[in-house]
Amino acid sequence: MSSDQTIFNSVPKFTYKEPVPEINSEEFEKVVRSRRSVRVFKDTPIPEDIVNKCLDLALIAPNSSNLQPWEFYWVRNKEKKQQLVKACFSQPAAETAQELFVVVARTKTWKRHARQMLDLFHSQSTAPPKAVFHYYKKIVPMVYSLGFLNILGFLKSIAFSVIGLFRPVPREPVNKSELKLWAVKSTALACENLMLAFRAYGYDTCPMEGYDSKRIKKLLELPKDATVVMTISAGVRDDKGVYGQQIRFSKNQFVKEVNT
Ligand SMILES: Cc1cc2nc3c(=O)[nH]c(=O)nc-3n(C[C@H](O)[C@H](O)[C@H](O)COP(=O)(O)O)c2cc1C
């Protein structure tokens, strides 16, 4: 295990340099602060290329082990969209939306995606360090496999509890719900990227979990390991689309400085 942890605590001797653009923080703050949950949209369409740009930005959200456990269903078919609106309890945010997305977290795509990562590394002229190959070949399967009837997950939880008495160990995921949580975390970050992207392009969104997930899964023929994380509506904000001022409780209720 100690060699397995090298990926976390060693800095690779890379020559790669990511360009860092100048950022206008005021514009960023404007985007974040003007994002509101909009429940009524105008009849104005969103150009297809803007939707695609926003989806591109959603897909570059940070995600666990870069295993990208998300899927975005952009429901464009008229009948399916109507059924989706119904499954969202015909909320105005869904009913008046120009575009509707169902954002899904998957717990069974990590294996395929780990293989894709390895294939990608193999095809690159400058291969990443060995530890990275080792990570996707050995560590990822060890961390995310639960085995038949969760047997492996159970054994892992016992092993980690014992080893964990002596040194830090990864405690999760060791069961289905923890694996689901793992996938949902990354997917929710992508949802936020999508909503902020629409705002940056002058459009608005409403995240929704007021829906019948079973009906949505049936409508989109989603596989068993899919969790509907949220549906997101998008469009041009109507004047009466925001129901009231943004309310947040005081900062010190949520931000805890740890000084002692
Ligand atoms: C996961 C999630 C589910 C939500 N579900 C709904 C929903 O079903 N219908 C709705 O009108 N708003 C929904 N909202 C929007 C929240 O009510 C809203 O974010 C919150 O009241 C704060 O308002 P703001 O987004 O304008 O800051 C949801 C938000 C999130 C993050």
PDBQT file of the ligand as one rigid body, heavy atoms in Angstrom, charges set to zero:
ROOT
HETATM    1  C1  LIG A 301     -30.366  19.777  -5.883  1.00  0.00    +0.000 C 
HETATM    2  C2  LIG A 301     -31.337  20.915  -6.028  1.00  0.00    +0.000 A 
HETATM    3  C3  LIG A 301     -32.667  20.653  -6.266  1.00  0.00    +0.000 A 
HETATM    4  C4  LIG A 301     -33.580  21.689  -6.456  1.00  0.00    +0.000 A 
HETATM    5  N1  LIG A 301     -34.877  21.399  -6.796  1.00  0.00    +0.000 NA
HETATM    6  C5  LIG A 301     -35.699  22.391  -7.149  1.00  0.00    +0.000 A 
HETATM    7  C6  LIG A 301     -36.974  22.097  -7.675  1.00  0.00    +0.000 A 
HETATM    8  O1  LIG A 301     -37.365  20.951  -7.849  1.00  0.00    +0.000 OA
HETATM    9  N2  LIG A 301     -37.758  23.131  -8.030  1.00  0.00    +0.000 N 
HETATM   10  C7  LIG A 301     -37.369  24.435  -7.896  1.00  0.00    +0.000 A 
HETATM   11  O2  LIG A 301     -38.142  25.318  -8.256  1.00  0.00    +0.000 OA
HETATM   12  N3  LIG A 301     -36.156  24.728  -7.402  1.00  0.00    +0.000 NA
HETATM   13  C8  LIG A 301     -35.299  23.748  -7.050  1.00  0.00    +0.000 A 
HETATM   14  N4  LIG A 301     -34.040  24.038  -6.605  1.00  0.00    +0.000 N 
HETATM   15  C9  LIG A 301     -33.614  25.420  -6.474  1.00  0.00    +0.000 C 
HETATM   16  C10 LIG A 301     -33.488  25.859  -5.025  1.00  0.00    +0.000 C 
HETATM   17  O3  LIG A 301     -34.755  26.019  -4.464  1.00  0.00    +0.000 OA
HETATM   18  C11 LIG A 301     -32.652  27.131  -4.984  1.00  0.00    +0.000 C 
HETATM   19  O4  LIG A 301     -31.360  26.858  -5.429  1.00  0.00    +0.000 OA
HETATM   20  C12 LIG A 301     -32.574  27.757  -3.582  1.00  0.00    +0.000 C 
HETATM   21  O5  LIG A 301     -33.836  28.140  -3.134  1.00  0.00    +0.000 OA
HETATM   22  C13 LIG A 301     -31.656  28.954  -3.559  1.00  0.00    +0.000 C 
HETATM   23  O6  LIG A 301     -32.038  29.923  -4.527  1.00  0.00    +0.000 OA
HETATM   24  P1  LIG A 301     -31.035  30.437  -5.657  1.00  0.00    +0.000 P 
HETATM   25  O7  LIG A 301     -30.630  29.235  -6.464  1.00  0.00    +0.000 OA
HETATM   26  O8  LIG A 301     -31.799  31.416  -6.480  1.00  0.00    +0.000 OA
HETATM   27  O9  LIG A 301     -29.852  31.041  -4.965  1.00  0.00    +0.000 OA
HETATM   28  C14 LIG A 301     -33.135  23.027  -6.372  1.00  0.00    +0.000 A 
HETATM   29  C15 LIG A 301     -31.779  23.277  -6.119  1.00  0.00    +0.000 A 
HETATM   30  C16 LIG A 301     -30.891  22.251  -5.980  1.00  0.00    +0.000 A 
HETATM   31  C17 LIG A 301     -29.436  22.559  -5.777  1.00  0.00    +0.000 C 
ENDROOT
TORSDOF 0
